Amino acid sequence: MTQTNRNPQPPLAPVAVIGAGLAGCECALALAGRGIACTLFEMKPRRFSPAHEQAGLAELVCSNSLRSDDPKSAVGQLKNELRAMGSAVMRAAEATRVPAGKALAVDRALFSRHMTAQVEAEPLISLERREITALTPAPASPDEPALQGFSHMVVAAGPLASEALVASLLKLLAPLGGKQDLYFYDAIAPIIAGDSLNRDIIFQGSRYDEGEGDYLNCPMNRDEYFAFYNALMAAAKAPAKDFEQEKHFEGCMPIEALAERGERTLVFGPFKPVGFTDPRTGGRPFAIVQLRAENLNRSMFNLVGCQTKLLHKEQERVFRMIPGLENAEFARFGSMHRNTFVNAPQALNPDLSLKAAPRIFLAGQITGVEGYVESSACGLWLGLSLAARIQGAPLPPPPPESALGALLRHLQTPAKNFQPSNIQFGLMPELGEPARKADRKLQYAQRAQRAFRAWLESCRLENREA
């Protein structure tokens, strides 16, 4: 999708985009790239959510990894679809990536700066640094101008949208009936200063010695692992609020909640040692804790799989029991935050507009997609489709066999207990033909590539900048 084709005429219709995270930035840049003017509202730096710290746009709060870049994976396929559509997030990620094996990981600070620069350089985007607390025409407070003069409104405030904005949204959804106030808890892993690591114990390497290895590895023998496990199970945790029932997203389970499933659950999960050899012993460790670089100069490292809700002092005590981390300095402690999402099949039309207010659209994780890449995809699709709609040439939805189409299909699939989802091949239609288990992912990926390419060409959405 090229953004160099400027429409010399006045904007066709002004759009308000609330929230300058991944989805909001993608949506605004897609609109502008199609000649549609918009105002992008961002409450930072006047106000920060419990998980945000930086004033820049598109801040990554949970991890610096956008997960696998393997085109044979579902998320790898989704990334390639985003690249083909001219994704701003993919441009920023490629420009700021850090070594992470088969994953696409970025330098958080540089990524945010790159995204902020893209938005600020776009003449059709007006960036306003103020909070929007209501989705009604009237101002919510004396110092907040009314949201007037916008033909369409996009709520991309993310799962950490303010209580006031969520309350305003729920008020609009109330006529639909049913349960709308849905949420789950998301956990963040600690970040450790690189110069505090014990390199006499920690070694660099990848599973099965594939290449030099982009991760650092902390090997644990049996006694070290069970000492860590027992300390983890006994450690004090930050409690949820009295009125909240703690519900976790399976893809981002706190390490202590995962450990509660069994004393060896971590060994078969995030601490899996298969394919590693400890240089000190020449044998396979009982468990491995991996560290992923947080920035380009590798001065900060994320504890992979160690997202947690432990109290800060307990994090220092327990994680320093990991060999090589005995003197670890914590640049950021792990934490948990509440993520809000709507019951999308009940609340949203296929075009992501509210059934109760068709001029208001939702984008990103608040719709019920989960993950950085999925949120970006949702925002990009809404920006492109809304621009086409305003210009009188609506886009057909992507096919369900594609990654983007499958993700959007999830938001329209009724479920007794609707839950957020990452992109996965299970969201796509069945292959319809016998396939060996080892070949299924490749067949899903190949079919998705063919379906998406045909749709892209039919819509003439080819990214001429790629």
Protein Blocks (a to p, Z undefined) as FASTA:
>chain_A
ZZkbccfbdcfbdcddehjafklmmmmmmmmmnopacddddfbfkbccfkbcbfbehiaf
kbmcebjabfkbmklmmmmmmmmnopaklmmmmmmcccehjaccddfklmmmmmmmmmmm
pmkbccdddddfbfcfbdfbfklccdehiabdcdfebjmbcfklmmmmmmmmmmngpjfb
gcddddddddddfklpcfklpccddehhiajbjadcddddfklmmmmmmmmmmpccdddd
fklccdddfklccfklmmmnocklmmmmmmocghiacfknopacfbdcddddfbfnopac
cdehiacfbdfklmmmmmmmpghilmcccfbdcdddddddddfklmpcfkopafklmkbc
cedjknopacjklmmmmmmmmmmmmmmmmnopacddddfkbmklmmmmmmmmccfbacdd
dddfklpccehiacdfklmmmmmmmmmmmmmmmmmmmnopacfkZZ
